[in-house]
C-alpha cells in the first residue's frame, strides 16, 4: 500500500511539474520568414503565468528598442524590451489558459493558451484566439 501511495504521489508531482516546465526563456519565431524574433521569459506570479520580452533579435530597419505604439492599453508607447506580453494564464493540470497575449507588431490582444509539447519539451505551443479562430505558434526553449 505504501509503495502504491508513493507511486501515485510521484506521478502527481511529475504531472504538476510538467505544467511548470514552460517557466523559462523561449525564442519566438516569425511565422512568415522563419527567423528568430525575440526571447520571451515566462514566469509565475501568484500562481499565474506571465511573460515579458527580454531580447529582440536585430532586424534591418528597426530601431534598437522600439515602442509598442499600436498597443491600446497600459502598454501603449512602452519599450518592447521588458514589455509584458503574456498575462494571467491559469494552470488546469494540462495547459495554461484563460490569459491574454499581445502582438506588439499590431497592438492586438488575443486570448491564449500554452502547453509544452509532450514529445519535445523544448517546444512550446502558443495558441492565440479571436472568437472561434486560432493560430498556433511554436516557440523554442532557449538553451544556455
PyMOL commands that set and color helices and strands:
alter all, ss='L'
color gray80, all
select helices_A, chain A and resi 2-20
alter helices_A, ss='H'
color red, helices_A
select strands_A, chain A and resi 25-29+36-45+48-56+84-91+96-103+108-116+123-130+133-141
alter strands_A, ss='S'
color yellow, strands_A
deselect
rebuild
show_as cartoon
